[in-house]
Amino acid sequence: MKGNKENRSDNVPESLEGKSLEELWELLLGKEDLEERKAKYEARKLKPDYREDAMNILECPMCGCDDVPNELLTIPVNMKGIVSVNVLGAKCSNPECLEEYYNSEDTEVIRQLKELIKQQALIGRIKPMHLQSEEYQKSSAEATRDDDENG
């Protein structure tokens, strides 16, 4: 069996091997910045909107504001009687920014819901054969025969 050094990825510098996650963050951010981020995180945990299952953003990536509370946000749907969907996200409190942040899983479910509604609308337009006009039934039968003969 090959030794550990022979099995390791060539993309990982030897200087990073065996380092803890904390040490890697310190290498990435620097000791002072890492300590500052830890302090911001501890302060964030003390805010009344903090929840383990929420986004808990420390700083708005768009404007740098450090007040980005978790909020119930409304995402418009406007399809088949569904006006909107409420999701837990975060919103920058800077009045010049007001950027909203959503969980990508939530937005994917909403996208799938919209797609399902579109599909149901298409299916709803197809009439059963006995409800279609006699003329349409004949033209459909002829088109099917033509396809069978030419295909």
N, C-alpha and C positions, 0 to 999 in steps of 0.2 A: 504494500500500500504506500502511496506517495505521502510525503510529509506535508504538514500544514502550509509551509511556505510555497510548495509547488502547487497546491490546490487553490490557494487564494486568488482572487481576481487581480489581474494586472492593473486595473483601474484604481485600486485603493493604495495610496502611498503607504509605505511601511510605517511612516511616522504617525499614521492615524489608527493603526492596528491596536486593539486592546483598549482604546480610549472609551470612557463612559460618554453617555449622551451629554451630560453636563460639560465635560471637557471639550466635546465637539462644538457645542454652542459657544463656549468661551473662545475657542479658536475662530469661529465664524464672526462673532459680534465684538469680541474683546471683553475683558473682565468688567470694566466700568459699565458698558452698555448692557451686558448680561445682568448685572446687579440692578441697574435701573429698570429693566424689563421685569425682573422678579418682583421688585417693589410695586410696579404698576399692576402686576397681576394680583398681588396680595391686596392692594387697594381696590381693585375691580371686584374681588370676591366679597368685599364688605358693602358694596352698593346694593340697594334694595331690589333691583331688577336681576341680580345675578342668579343664574340657574345652571345646574350641571349640564342640562340637555340643551342649553341655548348657545348662541354664538359667542357672547362675552368678548367682543372686540375691544382691544386695549387702545387702539388708535386708528382713526379713519385713514385709510390708505390714500384717499383723494385729497384731503386738506390738512391732515396731521392733528386734527382735534382729538383730545383724549376723552371726550364724552360721547360715546356711541352706545346708548342704552338699548337693551333688548326690548323689542316692542312687538305687538301683534300688528302685522302689516297686511294690507289688502292688495291682492293681485287681481286685476280685472280679467274676467273670462268672457263675458258678454256673448254667451252661446246657449241656446235652448233653455232660456229662463234662468240660467246661472249667471248672475251679474258679476260676482267676484268670489274669491276664496281668501280666507284669512289664514296666514301662516306666521309662525314665530320667527322673527328675523331681528335685525338691528338697524337703527337709523341714526345717522350723524346729527348731533344737535346744533351744529354750526349753521346759523340761518343762511349763510352764503353757500352752503354745500347741500345739506339735507339728503345726502346719498343714502340709499337703502340697500341693505345686504340680506340676501335670501340664501337659505340652504339649497344647494344644487339638487338634492334629492326631492325637495318639495316642488321646485320648479319643473323637474322632470315628470313628476306625477301629474302636475297641471297640464303640461304639454301632452301627455298621454291621454288625459281626460278630454282635451280639446279634439284630439285625433279620433277618439272613440265617438264623440258627439258627431263629428263630420261623417264618419262611417255609418252611423245609425241614421243620419239624415239622408244619405244616399240610398240606403236599404229601404227607408220609408217611402222613397219616390217610386220604387219598383212595384207595380201593381200585379197582383196575382192574375193569371191568364183569364180566369172567368170574369174579372172586372175590366179587362181591356176591351176596347171597341172591336167589333167584328172585323173591320178593315185592317186594324193593327195586327190582329191575330193572323190574318191571311198573309200580310206582308212579312211578318216574322217567320211564319212557316215556310214561305218561299225563300227567304234569305237563308234559312237553315238548310233547306234542300240544296240550294245553290252551293253553299259551303261544303256540304257533304259530297256533291258531285265533282267540285273543283279541287277539293282537298285531298 
